[in-house]
Amino acid sequence: MNLSNICHVSPCREASSSVGSRMLIIARGPLACGIWMVAALAAGCSSKGGDEGAGAGTGGAGFNVGSNSGNNGTGSSGSAGVVPSSGCNIGSQGCYCDTIGGCVGGQKCQSGVCCDASTGSCQPSSSTTTGSNTGSTTDNGTGSTTGTTTGTGISTNPSTCTPGVIGTMVSDCGYPFTSSYTLTSTVFNESEVLVGIVPTGGSSALVRVFYGDEHALTLGVRSIVVKSASGTTSKDYPVSSLVDNPGSVSNPQTGSNVLFGDQAGLDPSLRPMWPALFITDVTNNPDDRSGDWQYGGRPFNPNAVYGTWKAAVRTVDTTVTPNLATITPDADPAKNNWNLGTLADPVPSTFKKNEGFGAEVVWNLALIPGHSYRVQAMVHDGDQNKVGGDSGEACVNFCAGGDTQPDGGYVPPGGGTPPPPQCQEGSSPCGAGTALSATECPAGYVCANGCCTWNTWTGGTIN
């Protein structure tokens, strides 16, 4: 990315429109800011404690001990500490290391900051804040001089965010970009279908995601067909039917939730074909992305869906190398426009552009009041005609508040934490909270959805 195109958004702020007692801020369509916006929008929801110093220290005058045989030393200034700026690209030089201490190629993690492995420089090419440093000297009777440096660039004293504040929704979540994590370079070509994310609450939080497109939302893979040298087999998986139009269902069945192998309910880029949510607690580090799909985060399944939706069939051809995965969606139901049904939440007027099909997907989660969270939503549209899959993503930062729910709408049961990864035989759990980091899967594998997964589907096509 050209650093001259870096764009910052204003810190998290209260929403400009409301739904009941909910606050939200919406942005639609591709945004120019990319990854640099994510760190900036987090600034209002989670702040780094500790004071940042400025300037270089000067050496002390020194002192003599022992028979007046020593000379006063002249101390040298310590080198300046580095404080990553709010626009830093996590893992790059002069910016925070990721949550497992990783940096991009040629960098190493030093005191939480990525530095050049060859030169030792921790200064980024973009702006930083200089930490304080002090130089001091001592003379131990032999005229020796010692300089010491103290940098205050990184703080481990997070402050509490303002409950209920929602940051600006960022389409594409600041991706794609190249890093040591394979999935950060994955392109999402349908992020405009995610027209709004509305989080509310705290220990009983709700996240509502609104979808609008010219095709119905894909709720999951209902059947998987595997072609091999010995013949063709198929296996069916339950996907909740659209009985009425518009429809509604609590704790919907979302087809194959297998995360590895031929029976995986994933697109060729290894993304869940069902609506999925990924959560990261960013209270201690606003640049943390360890819960994102791109970093091996585990998906939360939805607790309710309203409006219209349909299913898809996944075909895997193992007679070619790499194996070819093809997604074929079912036919669209009748258009419902923005009529989501009586149990759904009222559609905000800012979403009223009519694409023909609309849906609301709801997750209920257990969050910690006063903590800041990065919320990443991911869906697939209903035509799937692009290489790698027609998928959209969007993110917001949210400060969890109390447990008062907004008026209206259905509050589904269940939820809480993501289920353990369904890592089938031949795979291993990976990512945050597991024994393997997101970069430690065996050769030929990549950490996706919490499992070390074959990295052979990316050559597949979509029908």
Phi, psi and omega in degrees: 000137178289118183297340179289347180260011180300135181230132178250142173260162179290157181302167180305141182215165178291148187293155182271351175222163184225153175235106189062236176260012180276148174248139177209158173228134187237142168227135184243145175087172181299138178252148183280343191285325177067213189298330185293337181289330189295315179294324182292317183290339179286345189300325183278345184262337181208126182243154179270130180280173178091149180270146177264126179279171178216143172089167181258143178280164177247152183294150177285167184284341180084167176210162185252142170223146171087094167057025178053025183270352182263164176247151176299133177272159176245107185284146176263151180291142172288154178286153186289141172286161182243130174247112180303140179283165181293345180262013185294145173269108185308133180093352181261170186299131179081002180243171183298143168293159176287180188292346178250016177078022181266153176222165178291170184306137179085001181244157173224151183274122178232113179054038175088359182238141179280128182232154179297125185293335182272311185266340184081001181290134177250009183276125178280167178283340177263184187290146174222172173251137184271129179281162180284152175214154181229142175247139178220155180230152172226150176237115185262032179088356180237008177078013181285153183234137178233130175252139177235151182231138173233121176252140181244037186288330186241135181245144174246024182243079183291153176255160181281137180277175179272113185304137176092350182284133180243131177282168177298135177291132182246111174294142181073353173058021180088004177257165003269161168203160183271133178205186177287350176265114188306320190283348180293343180267003181290132181270133172254114188257006180227037184292342180291347179288340176273103188262352178186143173234125184234095175272146176214159173085191183220261180292343171234065186276154172239142171236119180251128180241130180253135184238136175215130183197174178277355173230156183290152177301138173273122183268343178161177179266118183269342182207142177236124179252127182243122176260127179226177180296336181267356179140196183238133176235160178218152178219133182262150178227144183284130171236130182304131182281152173271090184287315177245162178226110002286155182246174175207144178208138177266141183046062186296149171280131189240031175072208179293120172255014176296139187251003185209139172090191185299328184270010181294138176272048186243159173277175182299343177267006176078020177267144178302135177282346177266158177300128185226150178237142179232132188236137174229129173281111184254019183301315183275341182209102182296346178267001183294131177232016189299337179270352179295153176304320184297340181249022177084016179298154181267138182280140167270134175275150183289155178256348177196154175216143182226154177103234179231153179199174177204179182245184181212164176245136178250126178246130181242121178257106182268004180275355179240158179234124358290160177304142185255121177255129182234132178252125178238106181289154172290171177294151177291146168286183175295146180297138176248355184054229178257023174274103185261359180100167187287336181274346182283165175283149176303138180281122179302147182298335180290347181262006196288356174300122189265112177264353180111323181231138179222152178207154171237130177243135187236136172239141169243134192229162173252103180251166180263116179305136181088355176265151176265139182230143169263122183249118179246121178254145182219131179220168171239140178277187191257011176248325174052059184246016180241152179300132178089343178113139177275093184233147177236149176224154174204155183225150166223156168260139187221134175263112183296135181247219178282190186257009179290122181271153179291157177293147176080165178082161181261130178262103184286155178280175174081196179090189179129266182241157181293148179292158175302145180303135176275070183273107184287171180307134183100355179235169178220147174299147180209169179095189184304134177083007179239174182288335180253132174286171183292351179249009186251014176291156180299164178302137182088358179242160176222147179279109179225129177060030177086006181229144170287115191237146175308132178261054184240358183272347186294346176274359183285166178238168182240137174264000000 
